[in-house]
């Protein structure tokens, strides 16, 4: 099983989500940790918010710093 490490506020963000979303993400996480492929998530908006892009970029940098 692959290890999982939460970066920045990602664990708090996950805990703030509704129970159904946490459950669905938990299933996806376990699938990936055990070597499976995640299912495709359907995007409901046409454009990603700049705040979300910035958060993803910041977390990506944190991953690089820990290597």
N, CA, C and O atoms as a GROMACS GRO file, in nm:
protein
  268
    1UNK      N    1   0.085  -0.118   0.000
    1UNK     CA    2   0.000   0.000   0.000
    1UNK      C    3   0.090   0.124   0.000
    1UNK      O    4   0.187   0.131   0.075
    2UNK      N    5   0.055   0.221  -0.084
    2UNK     CA    6   0.130   0.347  -0.092
    2UNK      C    7   0.098   0.432   0.031
    2UNK      O    8  -0.014   0.430   0.082
    3UNK      N    9   0.198   0.505   0.079
    3UNK     CA   10   0.174   0.593   0.193
    3UNK      C   11   0.107   0.722   0.147
    3UNK      O   12   0.117   0.762   0.030
    4UNK      N   13   0.039   0.784   0.238
    4UNK     CA   14  -0.033   0.908   0.209
    4UNK      C   15   0.012   1.014   0.308
    4UNK      O   16   0.020   0.988   0.428
    5UNK      N   17   0.042   1.132   0.256
    5UNK     CA   18   0.081   1.242   0.343
    5UNK      C   19   0.002   1.365   0.302
    5UNK      O   20   0.001   1.405   0.186
    6UNK      N   21  -0.065   1.424   0.399
    6UNK     CA   22  -0.143   1.545   0.372
    6UNK      C   23  -0.049   1.665   0.377
    6UNK      O   24   0.034   1.676   0.467
    7UNK      N   25  -0.063   1.755   0.280
    7UNK     CA   26   0.023   1.872   0.267
    7UNK      C   27  -0.058   1.997   0.300
    7UNK      O   28  -0.173   2.010   0.259
    8UNK      N   29   0.004   2.088   0.373
    8UNK     CA   30  -0.061   2.216   0.404
    8UNK      C   31  -0.193   2.196   0.477
    8UNK      O   32  -0.201   2.121   0.575
    9UNK      N   33  -0.296   2.262   0.429
    9UNK     CA   34  -0.427   2.257   0.494
    9UNK      C   35  -0.516   2.148   0.434
    9UNK      O   36  -0.636   2.148   0.460
   10UNK      N   37  -0.459   2.056   0.355
   10UNK     CA   38  -0.542   1.959   0.284
   10UNK      C   39  -0.624   1.870   0.377
   10UNK      O   40  -0.738   1.838   0.345
   11UNK      N   41  -0.570   1.829   0.491
   11UNK     CA   42  -0.646   1.745   0.584
   11UNK      C   43  -0.760   1.825   0.646
   11UNK      O   44  -0.872   1.774   0.658
   12UNK      N   45  -0.734   1.948   0.685
   12UNK     CA   46  -0.841   2.033   0.738
   12UNK      C   47  -0.948   2.060   0.633
   12UNK      O   48  -1.067   2.061   0.663
   13UNK      N   49  -0.905   2.082   0.509
   13UNK     CA   50  -1.000   2.103   0.400
   13UNK      C   51  -1.088   1.980   0.381
   13UNK      O   52  -1.208   1.992   0.359
   14UNK      N   53  -1.028   1.863   0.388
   14UNK     CA   54  -1.103   1.738   0.375
   14UNK      C   55  -1.204   1.723   0.489
   14UNK      O   56  -1.318   1.685   0.466
   15UNK      N   57  -1.162   1.754   0.608
   15UNK     CA   58  -1.252   1.742   0.725
   15UNK      C   59  -1.368   1.840   0.718
   15UNK      O   60  -1.473   1.815   0.777
   16UNK      N   61  -1.350   1.951   0.648
   16UNK     CA   62  -1.457   2.050   0.635
   16UNK      C   63  -1.561   2.013   0.530
   16UNK      O   64  -1.666   2.077   0.522
   17UNK      N   65  -1.535   1.910   0.451
   17UNK     CA   66  -1.628   1.870   0.345
   17UNK      C   67  -1.747   1.793   0.405
   17UNK      O   68  -1.737   1.737   0.514
   18UNK      N   69  -1.858   1.790   0.333
   18UNK     CA   70  -1.973   1.710   0.377
   18UNK      C   71  -1.936   1.562   0.386
   18UNK      O   72  -1.845   1.516   0.317
   19UNK      N   73  -2.008   1.488   0.470
   19UNK     CA   74  -1.977   1.347   0.493
   19UNK      C   75  -1.978   1.265   0.364
   19UNK      O   76  -1.891   1.180   0.346
   20UNK      N   77  -2.072   1.289   0.276
   20UNK     CA   78  -2.080   1.212   0.152
   20UNK      C   79  -1.956   1.235   0.065
   20UNK      O   80  -1.905   1.140   0.005
   21UNK      N   81  -1.907   1.358   0.059
   21UNK     CA   82  -1.787   1.388  -0.018
   21UNK      C   83  -1.664   1.324   0.045
   21UNK      O   84  -1.578   1.271  -0.026
   22UNK      N   85  -1.655   1.329   0.178
   22UNK     CA   86  -1.542   1.265   0.248
   22UNK      C   87  -1.541   1.115   0.222
   22UNK      O   88  -1.435   1.056   0.199
   23UNK      N   89  -1.656   1.054   0.225
   23UNK     CA   90  -1.668   0.911   0.201
   23UNK      C   91  -1.623   0.876   0.058
   23UNK      O   92  -1.547   0.782   0.038
   24UNK      N   93  -1.672   0.952  -0.039
   24UNK     CA   94  -1.635   0.927  -0.179
   24UNK      C   95  -1.484   0.944  -0.201
   24UNK      O   96  -1.421   0.864  -0.269
   25UNK      N   97  -1.428   1.049  -0.142
   25UNK     CA   98  -1.283   1.072  -0.156
   25UNK      C   99  -1.203   0.963  -0.084
   25UNK      O  100  -1.095   0.925  -0.129
   26UNK      N  101  -1.257   0.914   0.027
   26UNK     CA  102  -1.190   0.805   0.099
   26UNK      C  103  -1.181   0.679   0.015
   26UNK      O  104  -1.079   0.611   0.014
   27UNK      N  105  -1.289   0.648  -0.056
   27UNK     CA  106  -1.289   0.531  -0.145
   27UNK      C  107  -1.185   0.550  -0.256
   27UNK      O  108  -1.110   0.458  -0.289
   28UNK      N  109  -1.182   0.670  -0.314
   28UNK     CA  110  -1.084   0.698  -0.420
   28UNK      C  111  -0.941   0.688  -0.366
   28UNK      O  112  -0.853   0.632  -0.431
   29UNK      N  113  -0.920   0.742  -0.248
   29UNK     CA  114  -0.786   0.739  -0.186
   29UNK      C  115  -0.741   0.596  -0.164
   29UNK      O  116  -0.627   0.561  -0.196
   30UNK      N  117  -0.828   0.512  -0.110
   30UNK     CA  118  -0.792   0.373  -0.085
   30UNK      C  119  -0.762   0.299  -0.216
   30UNK      O  120  -0.670   0.218  -0.222
   31UNK      N  121  -0.839   0.328  -0.319
   31UNK     CA  122  -0.816   0.265  -0.449
   31UNK      C  123  -0.677   0.298  -0.500
   31UNK      O  124  -0.604   0.210  -0.545
   32UNK      N  125  -0.640   0.426  -0.494
   32UNK     CA  126  -0.509   0.470  -0.542
   32UNK      C  127  -0.398   0.414  -0.453
   32UNK      O  128  -0.294   0.371  -0.504
   33UNK      N  129  -0.418   0.414  -0.323
   33UNK     CA  130  -0.315   0.363  -0.232
   33UNK      C  131  -0.287   0.215  -0.257
   33UNK      O  132  -0.175   0.169  -0.234
   34UNK      N  133  -0.385   0.143  -0.303
   34UNK     CA  134  -0.367   0.000  -0.330
   34UNK      C  135  -0.331  -0.028  -0.475
   34UNK      O  136  -0.340  -0.142  -0.520
   35UNK      N  137  -0.291   0.076  -0.549
   35UNK     CA  138  -0.240   0.059  -0.684
   35UNK      C  139  -0.343   0.068  -0.795
   35UNK      O  140  -0.310   0.047  -0.912
   36UNK      N  141  -0.467   0.100  -0.761
   36UNK     CA  142  -0.571   0.113  -0.862
   36UNK      C  143  -0.573   0.252  -0.925
   36UNK      O  144  -0.498   0.341  -0.887
   37UNK      N  145  -0.659   0.266  -1.022
   37UNK     CA  146  -0.677   0.395  -1.089
   37UNK      C  147  -0.801   0.464  -1.034
   37UNK      O  148  -0.903   0.398  -1.014
   38UNK      N  149  -0.793   0.595  -1.009
   38UNK     CA  150  -0.912   0.665  -0.962
   38UNK      C  151  -1.017   0.674  -1.072
   38UNK      O  152  -0.985   0.674  -1.191
   39UNK      N  153  -1.144   0.681  -1.030
   39UNK     CA  154  -1.249   0.701  -1.130
   39UNK      C  155  -1.242   0.846  -1.178
   39UNK      O  156  -1.182   0.931  -1.111
   40UNK      N  157  -1.302   0.873  -1.290
   40UNK     CA  158  -1.301   1.009  -1.344
   40UNK      C  159  -1.402   1.094  -1.269
   40UNK      O  160  -1.519   1.056  -1.255
   41UNK      N  161  -1.357   1.211  -1.219
   41UNK     CA  162  -1.448   1.307  -1.155
   41UNK      C  163  -1.501   1.401  -1.260
   41UNK      O  164  -1.425   1.451  -1.343
   42UNK      N  165  -1.632   1.426  -1.259
   42UNK     CA  166  -1.692   1.516  -1.355
   42UNK      C  167  -1.686   1.658  -1.302
   42UNK      O  168  -1.728   1.687  -1.190
   43UNK      N  169  -1.634   1.745  -1.384
   43UNK     CA  170  -1.623   1.886  -1.349
   43UNK      C  171  -1.754   1.955  -1.386
   43UNK      O  172  -1.807   1.936  -1.495
   44UNK      N  173  -1.805   2.037  -1.293
   44UNK     CA  174  -1.935   2.100  -1.315
   44UNK      C  175  -1.924   2.244  -1.364
   44UNK      O  176  -2.023   2.302  -1.408
   45UNK      N  177  -1.805   2.301  -1.356
   45UNK     CA  178  -1.787   2.437  -1.406
   45UNK      C  179  -1.688   2.434  -1.521
   45UNK      O  180  -1.611   2.339  -1.535
   46UNK      N  181  -1.690   2.537  -1.602
   46UNK     CA  182  -1.602   2.544  -1.717
   46UNK      C  183  -1.464   2.599  -1.683
   46UNK      O  184  -1.368   2.576  -1.757
   47UNK      N  185  -1.452   2.671  -1.571
   47UNK     CA  186  -1.327   2.736  -1.538
   47UNK      C  187  -1.291   2.709  -1.393
   47UNK      O  188  -1.376   2.715  -1.304
   48UNK      N  189  -1.164   2.680  -1.368
   48UNK     CA  190  -1.117   2.659  -1.232
   48UNK      C  191  -1.088   2.794  -1.168
   48UNK      O  192  -1.026   2.881  -1.230
   49UNK      N  193  -1.132   2.811  -1.045
   49UNK     CA  194  -1.112   2.937  -0.974
   49UNK      C  195  -0.963   2.963  -0.954
   49UNK      O  196  -0.886   2.871  -0.928
   50UNK      N  197  -0.924   3.088  -0.964
   50UNK     CA  198  -0.782   3.125  -0.947
   50UNK      C  199  -0.731   3.086  -0.809
   50UNK      O  200  -0.615   3.048  -0.794
   51UNK      N  201  -0.817   3.096  -0.707
   51UNK     CA  202  -0.776   3.058  -0.571
   51UNK      C  203  -0.742   2.909  -0.565
   51UNK      O  204  -0.648   2.869  -0.497
   52UNK      N  205  -0.820   2.826  -0.636
   52UNK     CA  206  -0.794   2.682  -0.638
   52UNK      C  207  -0.664   2.651  -0.712
   52UNK      O  208  -0.588   2.563  -0.671
   53UNK      N  209  -0.639   2.721  -0.820
   53UNK     CA  210  -0.515   2.702  -0.895
   53UNK      C  211  -0.395   2.742  -0.809
   53UNK      O  212  -0.293   2.673  -0.808
   54UNK      N  213  -0.408   2.853  -0.738
   54UNK     CA  214  -0.300   2.898  -0.651
   54UNK      C  215  -0.273   2.800  -0.538
   54UNK      O  216  -0.157   2.773  -0.505
   55UNK      N  217  -0.379   2.745  -0.479
   55UNK     CA  218  -0.364   2.648  -0.371
   55UNK      C  219  -0.296   2.522  -0.422
   55UNK      O  220  -0.207   2.468  -0.356
   56UNK      N  221  -0.337   2.474  -0.539
   56UNK     CA  222  -0.275   2.356  -0.597
   56UNK      C  223  -0.127   2.380  -0.627
   56UNK      O  224  -0.044   2.293  -0.602
   57UNK      N  225  -0.093   2.497  -0.678
   57UNK     CA  226   0.046   2.530  -0.708
   57UNK      C  227   0.130   2.534  -0.580
   57UNK      O  228   0.243   2.485  -0.577
   58UNK      N  229   0.074   2.592  -0.475
   58UNK     CA  230   0.145   2.601  -0.347
   58UNK      C  231   0.171   2.461  -0.290
   58UNK      O  232   0.281   2.433  -0.243
   59UNK      N  233   0.069   2.375  -0.294
   59UNK     CA  234   0.086   2.239  -0.244
   59UNK      C  235   0.186   2.161  -0.328
   59UNK      O  236   0.263   2.080  -0.275
   60UNK      N  237   0.186   2.182  -0.458
   60UNK     CA  238   0.280   2.115  -0.546
   60UNK      C  239   0.423   2.155  -0.510
   60UNK      O  240   0.513   2.071  -0.510
   61UNK      N  241   0.444   2.282  -0.481
   61UNK     CA  242   0.578   2.329  -0.439
   61UNK      C  243   0.619   2.262  -0.309
   61UNK      O  244   0.735   2.225  -0.292
   62UNK      N  245   0.525   2.247  -0.215
   62UNK     CA  246   0.556   2.184  -0.088
   62UNK      C  247   0.600   2.039  -0.107
   62UNK      O  248   0.688   1.990  -0.036
   63UNK      N  249   0.539   1.972  -0.202
   63UNK     CA  250   0.579   1.833  -0.230
   63UNK      C  251   0.723   1.831  -0.277
   63UNK      O  252   0.801   1.746  -0.233
   64UNK      N  253   0.761   1.922  -0.364
   64UNK     CA  254   0.898   1.928  -0.416
   64UNK      C  255   1.000   1.960  -0.308
   64UNK      O  256   1.113   1.911  -0.314
   65UNK      N  257   0.962   2.041  -0.212
   65UNK     CA  258   1.053   2.079  -0.105
   65UNK      C  259   1.083   1.963  -0.010
   65UNK      O  260   1.189   1.959   0.052
   66UNK      N  261   0.989   1.868   0.000
   66UNK     CA  262   1.006   1.757   0.094
   66UNK      C  263   1.084   1.641   0.035
   66UNK      O  264   1.123   1.549   0.107
   67UNK      N  265   1.108   1.644  -0.095
   67UNK     CA  266   1.179   1.532  -0.160
   67UNK      C  267   1.326   1.532  -0.128
   67UNK      O  268   1.399   1.446  -0.175
   0.00000   0.00000   0.00000
